[in-house]
């Protein structure tokens, strides 16, 4: 009888920590998803609903201008796919690299323009990387004096062989409409030092044939390292 009780105690010692770890991991996953949902569903001023693109509340003048250009390009009688790919990247960059209208580390910009299956991973990577220093920067310089993209210019080239990727279920997908988009951008001359930050990136953008939605699936050379 004593041996049986000892076995139960050993099992309890092993299982209880495992259960606690599982609960903590599930809670962390839930919080990440909730934060991402809050960021991508709240505080929206304008939308292109059929493509699930949105302009955040209190946009910068550049963000508003680029969103209007994207709206016009998508609604054109003859859609210029290269132009749409360029504008998706420009809208992403103008939002992602701007901190002056963000609420903190969990308010990551540009998530409306990234590939849906990668959104949570990209959000988490950016939150714990590039956006990690936003709260300290706002405290040090003031919200109006941190990062803000002043200008952005992108140039798209169609990938002749399309683009292959593996979705969340492990299925291989081929996108015939795919583009390499080179992008350069500048920051406003605010108090926060931007001399060590990237101002040039290349992105891969795909177009979903069914929805017509353009999405960023790869950032070439992007590391989302913490901004000093």
Secondary structure by P-SEA (a helix, b strand, c coil): caaaaaaaaaaaaacaaaaaaaaaaaaaaaaaaaaaaaaaccccccccccccccccccccaaaaaaaaaaaaaaacccccaaaaaaaaaaaaaacccccccccccccccccccccccaaaaaaaaaaaccccaaaaaaaaccccccccccbbbbbbbbcccbbbbbccccbbbbbccccbbbbbbcccccccccccccccbbbbbbbcccccbbbbcccccccccccc
